[in-house]
Amino acid sequence: MNLTSTYLFWPVRTAGILDGWVYGSYASLSTLGMKELLEQKRLRWGKRHREMISERQVQQSHLHHEALGVALETENLLYETLQMDTQRYCEPVALVSQDRAKQAFVSFINLPEKNEGAAMSYIDEFGEFDHLEVDDNGFIGSQIPEGIQRICKEMLDKREDPFAVSLSEFWAVRNNIMGLWDLSLAISAGDSQKARNECIRRRPNSNFDQRPNWVAVAKAILCSDFSAALNPGSRNPRLILSERAGKLVALTMGTTVRTGLYLTLLDMIVSKTEYRTCPQCQERFLPTVENQKFCKRRCQNVAKVRKFRERQKSSKSKKHKRKRPAPVL
């Protein structure tokens, strides 16, 4: 049975950083106007001429769907209508595509190490990184700073929905993902030396045999550590059954950015995807074609211009040497 990964990144509004934690509130899903829904073909109603939508059509669409809503309400189908509205009329900023998940992954591994501002911007852009349960008194869990608990209580009193992320955990996830990926690449390449270095780094207190098969040891550690990363209590991804195109399919649902990162990494390990480092900007990227050397076209163009100028400079230097007059004896 093949499992398809899906991703649910709930949007948040970061407010600040305190005691090594990023805090803020959850954001509501944004909705599109009737005209935007019609233009994006999210709604289909009435005749359209030359792909142009008039204000009259927008008004008629409003009336049509209002009448449809009244009809559904009279038939006691409010629950189904609510589900339809959530899936059909809301901008899909929570349930994201696989491309968006990969974008989150690449941005994550390219974050400058221990940069609090970059971490805050990342969480603000991609959404809920991890989840903390909340009761009437604040966040549930130990080792949460009093300052964060106080802010949580203030938000709850204002009927806001607070969130908080430990930056030490945030950077630990990044280091773990990079280590797991490097370990998988060493296994794929059969590189015993790289496998040995990563195994010792991940198991500094273990006593290995004098001449172990480091690739085999690396496989065992990769399976163990990756499974632990995907299943840390209530934060593990959900396994759900869904219906698509008339067929029942099994899905893994990453309900936070954190689990989405690990699911994306899992897909890359299984498919033996390798990342590359751009020689121009030094950012890591996932190649879309086999011979891709640069992360984006801009970096490729900058490198071409630099090489062209270097050739011109070298050519001028050679011509200048040839034109130099012979010394007078």
Short mmCIF file of the C-alpha atoms (twelve columns), coordinates in Angstrom:
data_MODEL
# 
_entry.id   MODEL 
# 
loop_
_atom_site.group_PDB 
_atom_site.id 
_atom_site.type_symbol 
_atom_site.label_atom_id 
_atom_site.label_alt_id 
_atom_site.label_comp_id 
_atom_site.label_asym_id 
_atom_site.label_seq_id 
_atom_site.Cartn_x 
_atom_site.Cartn_y 
_atom_site.Cartn_z 
_atom_site.pdbx_PDB_model_num 
ATOM 1   C CA . MET A 1   0.000   0.000  0.000   1 
ATOM 2   C CA . ASN A 2   1.412   3.377  -1.040  1 
ATOM 3   C CA . LEU A 3   0.731   6.304  1.276   1 
ATOM 4   C CA . THR A 4   0.293   9.827  -0.070  1 
ATOM 5   C CA . SER A 5   1.400   12.689 2.173   1 
ATOM 6   C CA . THR A 6   -0.839  15.694 2.704   1 
ATOM 7   C CA . TYR A 7   -0.074  18.839 4.688   1 
ATOM 8   C CA . LEU A 8   -2.089  21.106 6.950   1 
ATOM 9   C CA . PHE A 9   -0.202  24.317 7.787   1 
ATOM 10  C CA . TRP A 10  -2.449  26.516 9.887   1 
ATOM 11  C CA . PRO A 11  -1.645  30.262 9.494   1 
ATOM 12  C CA . VAL A 12  -0.380  32.231 12.502  1 
ATOM 13  C CA . ARG A 13  0.533   35.806 13.365  1 
ATOM 14  C CA . THR A 14  3.809   36.018 15.251  1 
ATOM 15  C CA . ALA A 15  3.938   38.750 17.883  1 
ATOM 16  C CA . GLY A 16  7.437   38.536 19.331  1 
ATOM 17  C CA . ILE A 17  10.207  36.542 20.983  1 
ATOM 18  C CA . LEU A 18  10.533  36.095 24.747  1 
ATOM 19  C CA . ASP A 19  12.787  33.808 26.801  1 
ATOM 20  C CA . GLY A 20  13.803  31.840 23.691  1 
ATOM 21  C CA . TRP A 21  10.212  31.308 22.519  1 
ATOM 22  C CA . VAL A 22  8.314   32.711 19.528  1 
ATOM 23  C CA . TYR A 23  4.740   33.566 20.477  1 
ATOM 24  C CA . GLY A 24  1.642   34.938 18.791  1 
ATOM 25  C CA . SER A 25  -1.888  33.956 17.828  1 
ATOM 26  C CA . TYR A 26  -3.533  31.732 15.271  1 
ATOM 27  C CA . ALA A 27  -4.969  33.492 12.225  1 
ATOM 28  C CA . SER A 28  -8.340  32.830 10.637  1 
ATOM 29  C CA . LEU A 29  -8.605  31.510 7.106   1 
ATOM 30  C CA . SER A 30  -9.087  34.259 4.555   1 
ATOM 31  C CA . THR A 31  -11.993 34.064 2.143   1 
ATOM 32  C CA . LEU A 32  -12.198 35.251 -1.429  1 
ATOM 33  C CA . GLY A 33  -14.793 37.570 -2.871  1 
ATOM 34  C CA . MET A 34  -17.464 36.320 -5.244  1 
ATOM 35  C CA . LYS A 35  -15.721 37.821 -8.292  1 
ATOM 36  C CA . GLU A 36  -12.374 36.169 -7.428  1 
ATOM 37  C CA . LEU A 37  -14.137 32.834 -6.882  1 
ATOM 38  C CA . LEU A 38  -15.750 33.069 -10.320 1 
ATOM 39  C CA . GLU A 39  -12.520 34.194 -12.029 1 
ATOM 40  C CA . GLN A 40  -10.535 31.336 -10.494 1 
ATOM 41  C CA . LYS A 41  -13.300 28.896 -11.492 1 
ATOM 42  C CA . ARG A 42  -13.791 27.912 -7.877  1 
ATOM 43  C CA . LEU A 43  -17.495 28.553 -8.519  1 
ATOM 44  C CA . ARG A 44  -19.316 27.778 -11.760 1 
ATOM 45  C CA . TRP A 45  -22.576 29.570 -12.495 1 
ATOM 46  C CA . GLY A 46  -24.110 31.324 -15.481 1 
ATOM 47  C CA . LYS A 47  -22.685 32.043 -18.924 1 
ATOM 48  C CA . ARG A 48  -19.350 33.773 -19.358 1 
ATOM 49  C CA . HIS A 49  -18.291 35.675 -22.458 1 
ATOM 50  C CA . ARG A 50  -14.601 35.914 -23.435 1 
ATOM 51  C CA . GLU A 51  -13.614 34.885 -19.910 1 
ATOM 52  C CA . MET A 52  -14.764 38.305 -18.629 1 
ATOM 53  C CA . ILE A 53  -17.029 38.563 -15.599 1 
ATOM 54  C CA . SER A 54  -19.294 41.582 -15.290 1 
ATOM 55  C CA . GLU A 55  -20.523 43.166 -12.078 1 
ATOM 56  C CA . ARG A 56  -24.037 42.084 -13.047 1 
ATOM 57  C CA . GLN A 57  -22.891 38.434 -13.158 1 
ATOM 58  C CA . VAL A 58  -21.244 38.828 -9.763  1 
ATOM 59  C CA . GLN A 59  -24.483 40.176 -8.282  1 
ATOM 60  C CA . GLN A 60  -26.505 37.403 -9.890  1 
ATOM 61  C CA . SER A 61  -24.065 34.829 -8.513  1 
ATOM 62  C CA . HIS A 62  -24.517 36.315 -5.036  1 
ATOM 63  C CA . LEU A 63  -28.276 35.991 -5.312  1 
ATOM 64  C CA . HIS A 64  -28.041 32.474 -6.734  1 
ATOM 65  C CA . HIS A 65  -25.850 31.145 -3.946  1 
ATOM 66  C CA . GLU A 66  -27.840 32.955 -1.263  1 
ATOM 67  C CA . ALA A 67  -30.964 31.265 -2.605  1 
ATOM 68  C CA . LEU A 68  -29.084 27.954 -2.681  1 
ATOM 69  C CA . GLY A 69  -28.088 28.455 0.946   1 
ATOM 70  C CA . VAL A 70  -31.694 29.113 1.959   1 
ATOM 71  C CA . ALA A 71  -32.817 25.974 0.144   1 
ATOM 72  C CA . LEU A 72  -30.178 23.872 1.863   1 
ATOM 73  C CA . GLU A 73  -31.073 25.331 5.234   1 
ATOM 74  C CA . THR A 74  -34.721 24.399 4.766   1 
ATOM 75  C CA . GLU A 75  -33.615 20.820 4.106   1 
ATOM 76  C CA . ASN A 76  -31.529 20.726 7.314   1 
ATOM 77  C CA . LEU A 77  -28.221 20.335 5.482   1 
ATOM 78  C CA . LEU A 78  -26.273 22.946 7.407   1 
ATOM 79  C CA . TYR A 79  -23.526 20.538 8.397   1 
ATOM 80  C CA . GLU A 80  -22.853 19.487 4.808   1 
ATOM 81  C CA . THR A 81  -22.994 23.134 3.722   1 
ATOM 82  C CA . LEU A 82  -20.378 24.032 6.330   1 
ATOM 83  C CA . GLN A 83  -18.052 21.313 5.071   1 
ATOM 84  C CA . MET A 84  -18.610 22.432 1.474   1 
ATOM 85  C CA . ASP A 85  -17.893 26.046 2.395   1 
ATOM 86  C CA . THR A 86  -14.664 25.133 4.162   1 
ATOM 87  C CA . GLN A 87  -13.328 23.168 1.218   1 
ATOM 88  C CA . ARG A 88  -14.711 25.221 -1.644  1 
ATOM 89  C CA . TYR A 89  -15.049 28.851 -0.652  1 
ATOM 90  C CA . CYS A 90  -11.923 29.379 1.474   1 
ATOM 91  C CA . GLU A 91  -8.484  30.193 0.193   1 
ATOM 92  C CA . PRO A 92  -6.436  26.976 0.711   1 
ATOM 93  C CA . VAL A 93  -3.816  28.436 3.050   1 
ATOM 94  C CA . ALA A 94  -4.132  25.631 5.608   1 
ATOM 95  C CA . LEU A 95  -4.265  22.526 3.425   1 
ATOM 96  C CA . VAL A 96  -1.203  23.180 1.290   1 
ATOM 97  C CA . SER A 97  0.212   21.530 -1.808  1 
ATOM 98  C CA . GLN A 98  3.261   19.308 -1.977  1 
ATOM 99  C CA . ASP A 99  5.136   22.104 -3.760  1 
ATOM 100 C CA . ARG A 100 4.421   24.417 -0.829  1 
ATOM 101 C CA . ALA A 101 5.651   21.761 1.591   1 
ATOM 102 C CA . LYS A 102 8.894   21.435 -0.406  1 
ATOM 103 C CA . GLN A 103 9.240   25.206 -0.394  1 
ATOM 104 C CA . ALA A 104 8.913   25.139 3.394   1 
ATOM 105 C CA . PHE A 105 11.540  22.384 3.545   1 
ATOM 106 C CA . VAL A 106 14.105  24.204 1.355   1 
ATOM 107 C CA . SER A 107 13.554  27.470 3.240   1 
ATOM 108 C CA . PHE A 108 14.011  25.617 6.526   1 
ATOM 109 C CA . ILE A 109 17.372  24.053 5.678   1 
ATOM 110 C CA . ASN A 110 18.623  27.417 4.331   1 
ATOM 111 C CA . LEU A 111 17.821  29.353 7.510   1 
ATOM 112 C CA . PRO A 112 20.879  31.089 9.021   1 
ATOM 113 C CA . GLU A 113 21.889  29.160 12.126  1 
ATOM 114 C CA . LYS A 114 20.501  30.458 15.444  1 
ATOM 115 C CA . ASN A 115 19.032  33.594 13.811  1 
ATOM 116 C CA . GLU A 116 15.954  34.438 15.899  1 
ATOM 117 C CA . GLY A 117 14.573  36.942 13.392  1 
ATOM 118 C CA . ALA A 118 14.833  34.423 10.546  1 
ATOM 119 C CA . ALA A 119 13.075  31.768 12.637  1 
ATOM 120 C CA . MET A 120 10.266  34.181 13.488  1 
ATOM 121 C CA . SER A 121 9.848   35.181 9.815   1 
ATOM 122 C CA . TYR A 122 9.766   31.510 8.802   1 
ATOM 123 C CA . ILE A 123 7.005   30.666 11.279  1 
ATOM 124 C CA . ASP A 124 5.062   33.743 10.208  1 
ATOM 125 C CA . GLU A 125 5.319   32.730 6.527   1 
ATOM 126 C CA . PHE A 126 4.535   29.011 6.706   1 
ATOM 127 C CA . GLY A 127 2.281   28.713 9.768   1 
ATOM 128 C CA . GLU A 128 2.027   26.563 12.878  1 
ATOM 129 C CA . PHE A 129 5.421   24.923 13.390  1 
ATOM 130 C CA . ASP A 130 4.413   22.779 16.340  1 
ATOM 131 C CA . HIS A 131 1.427   22.495 18.637  1 
ATOM 132 C CA . LEU A 132 0.952   23.101 22.355  1 
ATOM 133 C CA . GLU A 133 -2.303  22.236 24.079  1 
ATOM 134 C CA . VAL A 134 -4.032  25.063 25.976  1 
ATOM 135 C CA . ASP A 135 -6.440  25.039 28.910  1 
ATOM 136 C CA . ASP A 136 -8.022  27.896 30.884  1 
ATOM 137 C CA . ASN A 137 -4.776  28.516 32.787  1 
ATOM 138 C CA . GLY A 138 -2.336  28.571 29.859  1 
ATOM 139 C CA . PHE A 139 -0.184  26.172 27.881  1 
ATOM 140 C CA . ILE A 140 -0.122  22.562 29.067  1 
ATOM 141 C CA . GLY A 141 3.391   21.223 29.585  1 
ATOM 142 C CA . SER A 142 6.474   21.589 31.709  1 
ATOM 143 C CA . GLN A 143 9.476   23.877 31.186  1 
ATOM 144 C CA . ILE A 144 7.372   26.639 29.607  1 
ATOM 145 C CA . PRO A 145 8.687   30.041 30.806  1 
ATOM 146 C CA . GLU A 146 6.476   32.075 33.125  1 
ATOM 147 C CA . GLY A 147 6.595   35.007 30.710  1 
ATOM 148 C CA . ILE A 148 5.132   32.902 27.898  1 
ATOM 149 C CA . GLN A 149 2.462   31.507 30.237  1 
ATOM 150 C CA . ARG A 150 1.546   35.053 31.287  1 
ATOM 151 C CA . ILE A 151 1.184   36.160 27.659  1 
ATOM 152 C CA . CYS A 152 -0.915  33.063 26.941  1 
ATOM 153 C CA . LYS A 153 -3.265  33.884 29.835  1 
ATOM 154 C CA . GLU A 154 -3.622  37.488 28.646  1 
ATOM 155 C CA . MET A 155 -4.552  36.291 25.140  1 
ATOM 156 C CA . LEU A 156 -7.062  33.803 26.519  1 
ATOM 157 C CA . ASP A 157 -8.677  36.579 28.573  1 
ATOM 158 C CA . LYS A 158 -9.064  38.548 25.309  1 
ATOM 159 C CA . ARG A 159 -10.604 35.466 23.644  1 
ATOM 160 C CA . GLU A 160 -7.573  35.075 21.354  1 
ATOM 161 C CA . ASP A 161 -6.087  31.704 20.382  1 
ATOM 162 C CA . PRO A 162 -2.387  31.741 21.408  1 
ATOM 163 C CA . PHE A 163 0.527   29.659 20.147  1 
ATOM 164 C CA . ALA A 164 4.178   29.402 21.186  1 
ATOM 165 C CA . VAL A 165 7.251   27.632 19.796  1 
ATOM 166 C CA . SER A 166 10.493  26.887 21.610  1 
ATOM 167 C CA . LEU A 167 13.406  28.125 19.505  1 
ATOM 168 C CA . SER A 168 15.739  25.528 21.028  1 
ATOM 169 C CA . GLU A 169 13.336  22.827 19.761  1 
ATOM 170 C CA . PHE A 170 13.027  24.646 16.430  1 
ATOM 171 C CA . TRP A 171 16.792  24.549 15.813  1 
ATOM 172 C CA . ALA A 172 17.047  20.989 17.172  1 
ATOM 173 C CA . VAL A 173 14.563  19.875 14.492  1 
ATOM 174 C CA . ARG A 174 16.667  21.583 11.810  1 
ATOM 175 C CA . ASN A 175 19.870  19.906 12.987  1 
ATOM 176 C CA . ASN A 176 18.116  16.544 13.195  1 
ATOM 177 C CA . ILE A 177 16.705  16.839 9.672   1 
ATOM 178 C CA . MET A 178 20.076  17.782 8.204   1 
ATOM 179 C CA . GLY A 179 21.755  14.913 10.046  1 
ATOM 180 C CA . LEU A 180 19.156  12.366 8.927   1 
ATOM 181 C CA . TRP A 181 19.453  13.515 5.339   1 
ATOM 182 C CA . ASP A 182 23.266  13.369 5.387   1 
ATOM 183 C CA . LEU A 183 23.015  9.897  6.908   1 
ATOM 184 C CA . SER A 184 20.655  8.735  4.148   1 
ATOM 185 C CA . LEU A 185 22.956  10.171 1.455   1 
ATOM 186 C CA . ALA A 186 25.933  8.307  2.952   1 
ATOM 187 C CA . ILE A 187 23.889  5.092  2.882   1 
ATOM 188 C CA . SER A 188 22.835  5.639  -0.749  1 
ATOM 189 C CA . ALA A 189 26.424  6.310  -1.802  1 
ATOM 190 C CA . GLY A 190 27.834  3.438  0.283   1 
ATOM 191 C CA . ASP A 191 30.205  5.961  1.899   1 
ATOM 192 C CA . SER A 192 31.482  4.195  5.012   1 
ATOM 193 C CA . GLN A 193 33.509  7.175  6.262   1 
ATOM 194 C CA . LYS A 194 30.575  9.620  6.171   1 
ATOM 195 C CA . ALA A 195 28.290  6.984  7.651   1 
ATOM 196 C CA . ARG A 196 30.816  6.379  10.458  1 
ATOM 197 C CA . ASN A 197 31.105  10.110 11.284  1 
ATOM 198 C CA . GLU A 198 27.340  10.606 11.457  1 
ATOM 199 C CA . CYS A 199 26.783  7.403  13.458  1 
ATOM 200 C CA . ILE A 200 29.350  8.469  16.062  1 
ATOM 201 C CA . ARG A 201 27.856  11.978 16.168  1 
ATOM 202 C CA . ARG A 202 24.354  10.593 16.765  1 
ATOM 203 C CA . ARG A 203 25.503  7.876  19.206  1 
ATOM 204 C CA . PRO A 204 28.481  9.413  21.051  1 
ATOM 205 C CA . ASN A 205 28.117  7.095  24.059  1 
ATOM 206 C CA . SER A 206 27.712  3.843  22.139  1 
ATOM 207 C CA . ASN A 207 30.388  1.159  21.976  1 
ATOM 208 C CA . PHE A 208 30.710  -0.083 18.405  1 
ATOM 209 C CA . ASP A 209 32.629  -3.156 17.258  1 
ATOM 210 C CA . GLN A 210 36.203  -2.601 16.192  1 
ATOM 211 C CA . ARG A 211 35.377  -3.048 12.511  1 
ATOM 212 C CA . PRO A 212 31.616  -2.613 12.089  1 
ATOM 213 C CA . ASN A 213 29.767  -2.390 8.814   1 
ATOM 214 C CA . TRP A 214 29.133  1.332  9.108   1 
ATOM 215 C CA . VAL A 215 26.564  1.426  6.305   1 
ATOM 216 C CA . ALA A 216 24.515  -1.287 8.051   1 
ATOM 217 C CA . VAL A 217 24.835  0.550  11.375  1 
ATOM 218 C CA . ALA A 218 23.785  3.778  9.658   1 
ATOM 219 C CA . LYS A 219 20.647  2.110  8.280   1 
ATOM 220 C CA . ALA A 220 19.636  0.906  11.747  1 
ATOM 221 C CA . ILE A 221 20.199  4.351  13.286  1 
ATOM 222 C CA . LEU A 222 18.360  6.084  10.436  1 
ATOM 223 C CA . CYS A 223 15.287  3.862  10.859  1 
ATOM 224 C CA . SER A 224 15.285  4.265  14.632  1 
ATOM 225 C CA . ASP A 225 15.809  8.036  14.761  1 
ATOM 226 C CA . PHE A 226 13.473  8.810  11.880  1 
ATOM 227 C CA . SER A 227 10.671  6.744  13.400  1 
ATOM 228 C CA . ALA A 228 11.152  8.538  16.718  1 
ATOM 229 C CA . ALA A 229 11.064  11.937 14.986  1 
ATOM 230 C CA . LEU A 230 7.795   11.096 13.213  1 
ATOM 231 C CA . ASN A 231 6.031   9.749  16.310  1 
ATOM 232 C CA . PRO A 232 6.716   12.018 19.315  1 
ATOM 233 C CA . GLY A 233 3.476   11.506 21.244  1 
ATOM 234 C CA . SER A 234 0.478   13.551 20.066  1 
ATOM 235 C CA . ARG A 235 2.520   15.452 17.451  1 
ATOM 236 C CA . ASN A 236 2.860   12.522 15.074  1 
ATOM 237 C CA . PRO A 237 1.189   12.764 11.636  1 
ATOM 238 C CA . ARG A 238 -2.312  11.386 11.279  1 
ATOM 239 C CA . LEU A 239 -3.201  8.403  9.133   1 
ATOM 240 C CA . ILE A 240 -6.545  8.987  7.451   1 
ATOM 241 C CA . LEU A 241 -8.745  7.335  4.859   1 
ATOM 242 C CA . SER A 242 -10.095 9.569  2.106   1 
ATOM 243 C CA . GLU A 243 -12.079 9.295  -1.114  1 
ATOM 244 C CA . ARG A 244 -10.549 10.611 -4.324  1 
ATOM 245 C CA . ALA A 245 -11.949 10.180 -7.812  1 
ATOM 246 C CA . GLY A 246 -14.238 7.440  -6.613  1 
ATOM 247 C CA . LYS A 247 -11.452 5.476  -4.914  1 
ATOM 248 C CA . LEU A 248 -10.545 5.022  -1.256  1 
ATOM 249 C CA . VAL A 249 -6.954  6.088  -0.584  1 
ATOM 250 C CA . ALA A 250 -4.803  6.158  2.557   1 
ATOM 251 C CA . LEU A 251 -3.175  9.491  3.403   1 
ATOM 252 C CA . THR A 252 -0.618  10.653 5.926   1 
ATOM 253 C CA . MET A 253 -1.619  14.099 7.169   1 
ATOM 254 C CA . GLY A 254 1.090   16.353 8.596   1 
ATOM 255 C CA . THR A 255 -0.895  18.680 10.862  1 
ATOM 256 C CA . THR A 256 1.996   21.065 11.592  1 
ATOM 257 C CA . VAL A 257 4.955   22.412 9.636   1 
ATOM 258 C CA . ARG A 258 7.229   20.264 11.806  1 
ATOM 259 C CA . THR A 259 5.595   16.985 10.785  1 
ATOM 260 C CA . GLY A 260 5.337   18.283 7.215   1 
ATOM 261 C CA . LEU A 261 9.119   18.729 7.151   1 
ATOM 262 C CA . TYR A 262 9.722   15.158 8.285   1 
ATOM 263 C CA . LEU A 263 7.176   13.760 5.801   1 
ATOM 264 C CA . THR A 264 8.883   15.710 2.999   1 
ATOM 265 C CA . LEU A 265 12.255  14.376 4.115   1 
ATOM 266 C CA . LEU A 266 10.833  10.840 4.211   1 
ATOM 267 C CA . ASP A 267 9.690   11.193 0.601   1 
ATOM 268 C CA . MET A 268 13.135  12.452 -0.411  1 
ATOM 269 C CA . ILE A 269 14.955  9.626  1.371   1 
ATOM 270 C CA . VAL A 270 12.761  6.976  -0.237  1 
ATOM 271 C CA . SER A 271 13.141  8.579  -3.693  1 
ATOM 272 C CA . LYS A 272 16.909  9.130  -3.098  1 
ATOM 273 C CA . THR A 273 16.655  12.871 -3.724  1 
ATOM 274 C CA . GLU A 274 19.863  14.851 -3.150  1 
ATOM 275 C CA . TYR A 275 20.180  18.541 -2.478  1 
ATOM 276 C CA . ARG A 276 22.852  20.701 -4.080  1 
ATOM 277 C CA . THR A 277 24.573  23.914 -3.053  1 
ATOM 278 C CA . CYS A 278 24.361  26.851 -5.446  1 
ATOM 279 C CA . PRO A 279 27.906  27.994 -6.360  1 
ATOM 280 C CA . GLN A 280 26.685  31.596 -6.624  1 
ATOM 281 C CA . CYS A 281 24.630  32.257 -3.459  1 
ATOM 282 C CA . GLN A 282 25.622  29.113 -1.466  1 
ATOM 283 C CA . GLU A 283 21.956  28.203 -0.788  1 
ATOM 284 C CA . ARG A 284 20.863  24.576 -0.777  1 
ATOM 285 C CA . PHE A 285 18.260  23.634 -3.360  1 
ATOM 286 C CA . LEU A 286 16.483  20.617 -4.836  1 
ATOM 287 C CA . PRO A 287 17.391  20.190 -8.533  1 
ATOM 288 C CA . THR A 288 14.483  19.914 -10.959 1 
ATOM 289 C CA . VAL A 289 16.699  18.613 -13.799 1 
ATOM 290 C CA . GLU A 290 19.743  16.351 -13.662 1 
ATOM 291 C CA . ASN A 291 22.377  18.909 -14.734 1 
ATOM 292 C CA . GLN A 292 21.045  21.874 -12.729 1 
ATOM 293 C CA . LYS A 293 23.930  23.706 -11.038 1 
ATOM 294 C CA . PHE A 294 22.269  26.910 -9.811  1 
ATOM 295 C CA . CYS A 295 19.266  27.348 -7.516  1 
ATOM 296 C CA . LYS A 296 17.576  29.950 -9.711  1 
ATOM 297 C CA . ARG A 297 18.003  31.638 -13.097 1 
ATOM 298 C CA . ARG A 298 19.194  34.863 -11.508 1 
ATOM 299 C CA . CYS A 299 22.207  33.127 -9.974  1 
ATOM 300 C CA . GLN A 300 22.935  31.448 -13.313 1 
ATOM 301 C CA . ASN A 301 22.836  34.805 -15.123 1 
ATOM 302 C CA . VAL A 302 25.082  36.458 -12.530 1 
ATOM 303 C CA . ALA A 303 27.621  33.636 -12.941 1 
ATOM 304 C CA . LYS A 304 27.510  33.967 -16.758 1 
ATOM 305 C CA . VAL A 305 28.130  37.733 -16.570 1 
ATOM 306 C CA . ARG A 306 31.007  37.228 -14.151 1 
ATOM 307 C CA . LYS A 307 32.654  34.613 -16.405 1 
ATOM 308 C CA . PHE A 308 32.156  36.857 -19.453 1 
ATOM 309 C CA . ARG A 309 33.849  39.791 -17.706 1 
ATOM 310 C CA . GLU A 310 36.686  37.557 -16.523 1 
ATOM 311 C CA . ARG A 311 37.258  36.365 -20.113 1 
ATOM 312 C CA . GLN A 312 37.226  39.946 -21.378 1 
ATOM 313 C CA . LYS A 313 39.688  41.002 -18.704 1 
ATOM 314 C CA . SER A 314 41.957  38.040 -19.488 1 
ATOM 315 C CA . SER A 315 41.770  38.785 -23.230 1 
ATOM 316 C CA . LYS A 316 42.670  42.453 -22.718 1 
ATOM 317 C CA . SER A 317 45.576  41.471 -20.494 1 
ATOM 318 C CA . LYS A 318 46.969  39.104 -23.164 1 
ATOM 319 C CA . LYS A 319 46.637  41.773 -25.892 1 
ATOM 320 C CA . HIS A 320 48.399  44.318 -23.701 1 
ATOM 321 C CA . LYS A 321 51.324  41.904 -23.174 1 
ATOM 322 C CA . ARG A 322 51.633  41.264 -26.921 1 
ATOM 323 C CA . LYS A 323 51.682  45.005 -27.752 1 
ATOM 324 C CA . ARG A 324 54.399  45.799 -25.205 1 
ATOM 325 C CA . PRO A 325 57.442  47.222 -27.136 1 
ATOM 326 C CA . ALA A 326 60.753  45.448 -27.046 1 
ATOM 327 C CA . PRO A 327 63.348  46.925 -24.679 1 
ATOM 328 C CA . VAL A 328 66.014  49.213 -26.255 1 
ATOM 329 C CA . LEU A 329 69.540  47.830 -25.992 1 
# 
